[in-house]
Amino acid sequence: MPPNTRRSSGGDRLTGDLARACASWLALVLALGLAGVAGSAARGAGASGDVARAVPAAVVLAVAVPLVLVAHGRARWAPVLALTRPRRAAVGVLVALGSVGAVLLGDHLLGGGVRVVDVDAWRLVQWLVVTLLLAAALEAVPEELALRGGVFGGLRAHLPGWLAGLVTTAAFVVAPAASIWTTAALGRWLEVGVPAATFAPDGQDPVSYAALLAGFGVVLLLVRAVTGSVWACVGFHLAFLVVNRLLLGDVGTTGLALRTGEGAEVLVVAYLGIAALVLAVVRWRRR
């Protein structure tokens, strides 16, 4: 093959992979933006509770996942999107829960404030089932497929791993703000009342929120690097969300009353740090 043909072929592959990585991110942002509009429309029509939460979750799953899969083509699902070994989702869950357990044990031994005050078992089971289904549809599956799958997988063949990871993490941090502004734009266009555009959801501090997302994104990339499966990222993501909502949630909703004391948010950072350390050591020893 003539040299110029090889260069052209390599350039075409690079352009195609970059385009697919961008398409993955755009698919996620579009899906989240549409979900915001759909959720506002559902609440305006009288929906509430789990029904109101299910509408945006269904929209994100129905829009983002097919778009990412189509953008990459079936031949790329395993090598690029890392859609292999679904059972490794359990590995992600175990890493997350193990890190949480270590932090809570340390908190207990140091006389920390996390205590179980009361448990409504039936309400807790109901809450867990609903939360797992909605969190998987709204966040864990589409975000991991689009970001740790499509964006990172599309970039890593052409960039050093650390740089592909940096770009992926930046895309993860920017995605919520981009989706909120997309919701605002679509709401105006479709004449649906939606919340005002902000840089972080639920009125959170943008800097703190971005820092937490960045740390979370790094851990998720380490999960993919160690396991080779985006399903493990989904498992870690789900476990992380559930634990956070139990730790910081409302007992009337979760069925689990916890006394956390001050600084419960610090525990979230701590178990992310433990998970990152363990995964980094495993990755380093393998190399």
SEKE-453541 format. One line per field, with one value per residue (C-alpha): residue number from 1; residue in one letter; x, y negated, z negated. Coordinates in pm, 1 decimal, padded with zeros to 6 digits. Each point is the difference from the previous one (the first is absolute). Layout:
BEGIN
num: NUM ...
residu: A ...
xx: X ...
yy: Y ...
zz: Z ...
//
This chain:
BEGIN
num: 1 2 3 4 5 6 7 8 9 10 11 12 13 14 15 16 17 18 19 20 21 22 23 24 25 26 27 28 29 30 31 32 33 34 35 36 37 38 39 40 41 42 43 44 45 46 47 48 49 50 51 52 53 54 55 56 57 58 59 60 61 62 63 64 65 66 67 68 69 70 71 72 73 74 75 76 77 78 79 80 81 82 83 84 85 86 87 88 89 90 91 92 93 94 95 96 97 98 99 100 101 102 103 104 105 106 107 108 109 110 111 112 113 114 115 116 117 118 119 120 121 122 123 124 125 126 127 128 129 130 131 132 133 134 135 136 137 138 139 140 141 142 143 144 145 146 147 148 149 150 151 152 153 154 155 156 157 158 159 160 161 162 163 164 165 166 167 168 169 170 171 172 173 174 175 176 177 178 179 180 181 182 183 184 185 186 187 188 189 190 191 192 193 194 195 196 197 198 199 200 201 202 203 204 205 206 207 208 209 210 211 212 213 214 215 216 217 218 219 220 221 222 223 224 225 226 227 228 229 230 231 232 233 234 235 236 237 238 239 240 241 242 243 244 245 246 247 248 249 250 251 252 253 254 255 256 257 258 259 260 261 262 263 264 265 266 267 268 269 270 271 272 273 274 275 276 277 278 279 280 281 282 283 284 285 286 287
residu: M P P N T R R S S G G D R L T G D L A R A C A S W L A L V L A L G L A G V A G S A A R G A G A S G D V A R A V P A A V V L A V A V P L V L V A H G R A R W A P V L A L T R P R R A A V G V L V A L G S V G A V L L G D H L L G G G V R V V D V D A W R L V Q W L V V T L L L A A A L E A V P E E L A L R G G V F G G L R A H L P G W L A G L V T T A A F V V A P A A S I W T T A A L G R W L E V G V P A A T F A P D G Q D P V S Y A A L L A G F G V V L L L V R A V T G S V W A C V G F H L A F L V V N R L L L G D V G T T G L A L R T G E G A E V L V V A Y L G I A A L V L A V V R W R R R
xx: 00000.0 00147.4 00103.6 -00249.1 -00280.5 00104.0 00006.1 -00342.9 -00136.6 00142.8 -00137.7 -00341.8 00003.9 00099.9 -00270.8 -00259.3 00094.3 -00001.6 -00338.1 -00142.8 00139.7 -00160.1 -00324.2 -00006.8 00029.6 -00255.4 -00242.6 00021.1 -00043.7 -00294.0 -00162.9 00040.7 -00131.0 -00308.3 -00047.7 -00007.7 -00273.4 -00196.0 00023.6 -00126.3 -00284.3 -00095.6 -00005.5 -00202.1 -00252.4 -00036.5 00255.5 00180.0 00217.8 00149.9 -00205.4 00147.2 00348.4 -00059.3 -00083.5 00345.4 00172.4 -00186.7 00082.0 00373.9 00018.7 -00207.0 00196.7 00361.5 00057.7 -00122.1 00182.4 00331.5 -00038.0 -00087.2 00282.7 00258.1 -00141.2 -00029.9 00357.9 00126.1 -00226.5 00250.9 00342.1 -00096.5 -00308.8 00129.2 -00341.7 00150.7 -00033.6 -00323.4 00063.9 00284.8 -00265.6 00022.4 00369.1 -00087.9 -00264.0 00241.9 00272.3 -00246.6 -00152.6 00339.1 00128.3 -00312.3 00031.0 00362.6 -00080.5 -00301.1 00200.9 00275.8 -00259.6 -00146.9 00337.0 00087.0 -00327.5 -00168.4 -00364.6 -00145.6 -00255.2 -00307.3 -00292.1 -00295.7 -00084.1 -00330.1 00091.0 -00289.7 00038.5 00375.6 -00045.2 -00252.4 00230.4 00299.2 -00186.2 -00139.3 00324.5 00211.7 -00230.8 -00027.8 00368.2 00103.9 -00223.0 00061.5 00368.8 00207.7 -00065.6 -00018.5 00284.3 00238.8 -00082.7 00043.3 00301.3 00212.1 -00114.4 -00041.3 00218.4 00288.5 -00013.0 -00000.7 00297.3 00234.3 00110.2 00145.4 00094.6 00209.7 -00218.9 00040.5 -00101.4 -00300.5 -00099.2 00042.4 -00222.0 -00259.2 -00004.4 -00037.0 -00290.9 -00157.6 00036.7 -00142.2 -00290.4 -00242.0 00028.4 -00027.5 -00312.6 -00159.2 00053.6 -00129.1 -00314.8 -00044.6 00040.0 -00232.3 -00253.5 -00015.8 -00027.7 -00272.0 -00170.8 00033.6 00071.3 00339.5 00235.0 00242.1 00339.0 00274.5 00348.1 -00084.2 -00321.7 -00218.4 00168.7 00327.2 00326.3 00146.0 00363.2 -00064.7 -00227.8 00258.9 00274.0 -00213.2 -00087.8 00365.9 00100.2 -00289.2 00093.9 00361.0 -00111.2 -00236.0 00282.4 00214.7 -00284.3 -00008.4 00379.8 00018.5 -00300.8 -00008.5 -00379.1 -00233.6 -00247.5 00230.2 -00024.0 -00378.8 00014.1 00229.3 -00209.1 -00322.2 00146.8 00148.9 -00334.0 -00198.0 00242.4 00007.7 -00378.6 -00026.0 00264.2 -00134.5 -00365.1 -00327.1 -00109.5 -00359.6 00103.5 00273.5 -00130.2 00345.0 00057.4 00368.2 00164.8 00294.0 00110.9 00179.8 00215.8 -00175.7 00107.8 00360.9 -00074.2 -00096.4 00339.1 00170.4 -00146.1 00065.7 00361.3 00023.4 -00144.2 00240.7 00299.5 -00092.0 -00071.4 00318.6 00209.8 -00161.7 00057.3 00361.7 00077.2 -00146.3 00216.8
yy: 00000.0 -00340.2 -00217.0 -00276.2 00258.6 00122.4 -00356.1 -00063.4 00318.4 -00092.6 -00350.2 00135.0 00227.8 -00288.8 -00225.6 00273.7 00087.0 -00365.0 -00049.6 00304.8 -00116.5 -00343.1 00163.4 00206.8 -00310.1 -00193.3 00292.1 -00003.1 -00377.8 00005.1 00286.1 -00176.3 -00324.1 00170.5 00179.1 -00331.4 -00128.1 00326.0 -00003.1 -00359.7 00079.6 00307.7 -00197.6 -00271.7 00266.9 00110.2 00281.6 00030.3 00235.2 00300.4 -00060.2 -00347.1 00144.9 00288.2 -00224.8 -00163.9 00330.4 00172.0 -00284.6 00007.5 00377.1 00001.0 -00281.4 00027.0 00375.6 00064.0 -00308.4 00106.0 00359.8 -00110.0 -00255.0 00267.4 00295.1 00353.8 00094.9 -00264.8 00085.2 00236.0 -00152.8 -00368.4 -00025.5 00283.6 00166.2 00329.1 00224.5 -00139.2 00200.6 -00238.8 -00249.0 00190.8 -00092.6 -00368.4 00040.4 00184.4 -00262.7 -00277.4 00178.3 00112.7 -00358.0 -00125.2 00274.8 -00087.3 -00368.4 00064.2 00246.5 -00255.1 -00264.9 00229.4 00085.6 -00368.5 -00076.9 -00154.0 -00089.2 00254.5 00214.1 00195.3 -00141.4 00182.1 00227.9 00041.2 00320.3 00005.4 -00367.1 00049.3 00294.4 -00196.3 -00298.6 00211.1 00165.5 -00325.6 -00190.8 00267.2 00011.9 -00377.5 -00067.8 00264.6 -00148.8 -00368.1 -00000.5 00314.4 00181.0 -00296.3 -00194.3 00293.6 00114.8 -00350.8 -00117.3 00288.3 00193.3 -00227.3 -00299.0 00178.3 00300.9 -00221.0 -00207.6 00252.6 00153.7 -00337.2 -00173.3 00101.6 00162.5 -00287.8 -00257.2 00202.4 00029.5 -00373.7 -00085.2 00255.5 -00140.0 -00354.5 00116.8 00157.9 -00321.6 -00221.3 00229.3 -00097.0 -00372.9 00059.0 00209.9 -00261.0 -00270.1 00236.8 00053.2 -00377.5 -00047.6 00287.0 -00119.2 -00343.2 00153.5 00246.3 -00252.3 00220.7 -00160.6 00121.9 -00115.9 -00279.9 00101.2 00040.8 00149.1 00267.1 00188.6 -00062.8 -00327.7 00168.3 -00189.4 00036.6 00027.2 00265.7 00189.6 -00005.7 00118.9 00290.7 00095.4 -00011.5 00232.7 00232.8 00001.4 00094.0 00293.6 00121.9 -00009.6 00205.1 00251.2 00035.5 00025.0 00274.1 00207.2 -00067.7 -00020.8 -00296.9 00216.0 -00023.0 -00378.8 00030.4 00212.4 -00244.4 -00296.7 00157.0 00098.0 -00347.0 -00169.3 00228.2 -00038.8 -00378.7 -00022.1 00223.6 -00198.6 -00343.0 00081.0 -00042.7 00281.1 -00051.7 00096.8 00260.4 00181.1 -00016.1 -00254.8 -00086.3 -00237.5 -00131.6 -00299.5 -00286.3 00042.3 00302.4 -00126.6 00057.0 00371.9 -00004.0 -00144.4 00249.5 00313.5 -00134.6 -00048.5 00354.0 00146.4 -00203.8 00112.7 00368.6 -00006.7 -00195.9 00252.9 00291.8 -00174.6 -00078.5 00357.0 00138.4 -00229.6
zz: 00000.0 00093.0 -00299.7 00079.2 00000.0 -00344.8 -00132.9 00148.7 -00156.2 -00342.0 00028.7 00091.1 -00304.6 -00226.3 00141.3 -00030.7 -00358.1 -00106.4 00166.3 -00177.7 -00334.2 00048.7 00112.4 -00319.8 -00215.9 00204.1 -00017.6 -00379.3 -00025.2 00241.2 -00189.2 -00333.8 00149.2 00139.5 -00331.3 -00181.4 00230.4 -00025.8 -00378.2 -00020.9 00239.0 -00204.6 -00324.1 00170.3 00101.0 -00362.3 -00027.8 -00331.5 -00201.1 00175.4 00314.4 00042.0 -00054.5 00241.9 00296.7 00036.1 -00079.5 00283.9 00240.0 -00074.3 00037.5 00320.9 00165.9 -00115.6 00013.2 00357.7 00132.0 -00153.4 00119.4 00353.1 00010.3 -00073.8 00190.7 -00130.5 00087.0 -00243.4 -00294.6 -00161.2 00085.1 -00028.6 -00219.1 -00222.6 -00001.4 -00111.2 -00305.9 -00151.5 -00316.4 -00080.2 -00109.1 -00327.7 -00023.2 00021.0 -00269.3 -00228.9 00043.7 -00085.4 -00299.5 -00125.0 00007.2 -00176.9 -00261.4 -00068.8 -00045.0 -00224.8 -00209.1 -00041.4 -00085.9 -00264.9 -00154.7 -00017.6 -00173.3 00302.3 00020.1 00245.4 -00183.0 00109.1 -00198.6 00152.1 00293.5 00181.9 00186.4 00246.3 00091.1 00036.9 00239.9 00206.6 00009.4 00104.7 00288.9 00136.0 -00048.7 00169.7 00303.4 00037.7 -00069.9 00251.9 00271.3 -00072.7 -00087.4 -00032.2 00330.0 00243.1 -00163.0 -00016.8 00352.2 00143.9 -00202.6 -00127.2 00307.0 00301.1 -00088.5 -00171.0 00231.5 00307.5 -00118.3 -00157.6 00332.7 00103.6 -00324.8 -00300.3 -00263.2 -00246.2 00262.0 00117.7 -00365.2 -00057.7 00296.8 -00111.1 -00352.7 00132.8 00215.9 -00309.8 -00201.5 00274.9 00095.8 -00283.6 00068.5 00374.6 -00050.9 -00229.3 00261.8 00268.6 -00206.1 -00029.2 00375.1 00089.6 -00257.0 00161.3 00345.7 -00099.9 -00229.2 -00306.3 -00335.6 -00120.7 -00278.3 00076.7 00139.6 -00260.2 -00010.0 -00260.3 -00078.5 -00304.2 -00085.1 -00101.1 -00010.3 00352.5 -00113.9 -00265.0 00235.8 00278.9 -00236.4 -00120.2 00357.8 00100.9 -00284.3 00076.9 00368.0 -00075.4 -00215.3 00272.3 00254.0 -00236.9 -00029.6 00377.2 00023.4 -00263.3 00111.6 00374.7 -00015.9 -00000.5 -00194.1 -00301.3 00032.1 -00000.5 -00315.3 -00181.2 00113.8 -00127.7 -00336.8 -00044.9 00071.1 -00229.8 -00291.3 00035.4 00004.7 -00304.5 -00183.9 00089.3 00073.0 -00185.9 -00233.7 00108.2 00351.0 -00051.1 -00306.4 -00160.5 -00274.9 -00041.6 -00240.8 00200.9 -00201.1 00171.3 00306.8 00151.0 00342.3 -00103.5 -00021.2 00369.6 00091.5 -00231.6 00156.4 00348.8 -00106.9 -00141.9 00320.6 00215.2 -00207.6 00014.2 00373.6 00075.7 -00192.3 00185.1 00332.6 -00084.6 -00109.6 00321.7 00209.6
//
